[in-house]
């Protein structure tokens, strides 16, 4: 069976993904349907299936693009004096700038087989490096960042809560010498 991983998509399929991204960014994941994407492109929905086998492939392409964007946003963090803090700023900034894509990436099971090969690892590598290569600590740091982020996006913190202070306090536990990796 041929792979439908996003990097193997045709130029026309990439146009479809771009139209889907616009729709996603404007209206959220619930608005993402093949019919709505086709309408945005001025074509009939069945035409999309000539380029993408289904909605899951479309979503996988969007998620892969999101991971690539995160990897690019994370890349400069390792060159800072505080890579953990820089990664958190980049992560939170990405989610706040692209809340619907962020939710698509994080609120359902991840179809790793359908993603661009290595894209998840590229996004995770700077986090892993920042905690000295400790995969469990990297997962814990990601879980903290995701929890803080999704609660913020969903308006779950009380009005006036100092989220920057909460982030700083939580991130301290992942920094080397303060409860985090010593490597």
N, C-alpha and C positions, 0 to 999 in steps of 0.2 A: 504494500500500500504506500502510495506516495505521501511524503510529509506535507503537512499544511502549515509548518512552522512559518511565522511571519517573515523571516528574511527571505523566504522562497516565494514571496508574493510578487505578482506581476505589477508593472507600473499602474495599470487600471485598478487592481486590487488595492494598491496603496492609496489611490484617489478615494476609493470607497472607505478605507480606514480613516482617511483624513476627514471626510464628511461625517463619519460616525463620531469622530473625536469632537468635532464642532457641536454636534447634537448632544453628546454626552456632557460636554462642558457647560452648555447652555441649560439643559433640562434634566440631567441626571440619568442614572442607569435605567430607571423604569421607562424612560422615553426611547431607549435604544431598541429599535426593532428594524428588521430588514425593510419593511414598508416605509418607515419614516426616513431611513437612510436613502432609500431609492427616491422618495419624494424630494429630498434635499438635492439630489443629483439630477433630478428631472428625467428619471428613467423608471421603468416598471420593476417591481421587486424581483420577479423571476430572473431579470437580467443580472442581478447581483450574484446569483448562484453559478453563473458561468465563470466567476472570478474567485468566489469564496464558497466553500462547500456548505457553510451554515453559520449561524449566529455565534456558535462557540469559537469558530476560527476567527471571526471578527473581534470578539472579546479578547481572545488570546493575543491578537495583534495589538490591541489597545494596551493590554497589560504588559506585553513585551516592551512596547514603546515607553510605558511608564517606568519600568525597571531601568531601561537605558537612560532615561532622563534623571532618575535617582542616582545611578552610577556616575553620571556626568556631574551632578550637583555635589556628590560626595567626594569626588576625586581631589579637590583642593584641600580637604580636611586633614589629610595625613601630613601636610607640610606646615600645619599650624602648631603652636605651642600647646594647644588644647584640642586634640582631634575629637575627643568625645563631645565636647561642647560644640565644635564646628559641625559635626555630623548631626547633632540634635537640631541645630539651627537650620541646616539644609533640609532635614526630614520634615520638620514642622512647617517650614516655608513651602516645601513642595505640596504638602497636604492642604495647607491653607490656600495656595494658589490654584490647586486642582482638586477640590474636595470630591467631586464626582468620580474622577479617575482614581483617586486614592481609595474611595469606597469600593469601586469595581475591583481594584487590586487586592483588597484586604478583607472583604466581608463575605467571601464565599470560598469553597475549596479551590485550590490553585491547580489548574490543569498543566502541570509541569511538562508533560509530553508534548503539548501543543505550543509551548513558548519557544522563542528563539533560543537555540542551544547556548547555554552558559550565561544567559541574561540575568538570572536570579543570582548566580554566583558573582557576577561582576558588581551587582549592586551590594551584595553582602560583604565582599572582600574588604572594603575600607572599615567596616564595623568590626570585622574579625581582627584586622590589623590593629585597630585602636585599643582592643582589649587584650593584646598580646597573644593572639592566636587561640584563645580559649573559646571554643565553639559554644559551650553552655553559657558562658558569660555573655557572649555576643547575642545569643537568643534571648537571654534575660534583658539585656539592654534594649533590644528591638521590642520586646513585649512591653517594657516600661514606656518607650517612646510611642508605640502604637496606642497603648491605653490612654496616655495623656492626650494624644492627638485626637483620637476618636471621641473622647469625652468632651474635649474642647469644641470639635466640629459639631457635635450634637447638642451643644449648649447645656451640658450637665453640671458644670461647676456653678456655684452660687455667684450672684452678681458681686463684683468687687474682689473676688478671689484673686490672689496674686499668683497667677500661673507661672510667671517667670521665676518666682521664688520656689515654687513647687518643682519646676524643671531642674533648677540648680541643685536643690536638695537631693532629688532622685538621681541626677547624673553623678553626684559626688560618690555614690556607692559603686559606680562602675570605673572610676578613675584609679589608676595604679597608686598604691599606697594609701588608699582611702576605702578599702573594702573591695576594690576591683582587682584585676590581674596585677601581679607584680612584675610581669614580663614585659 
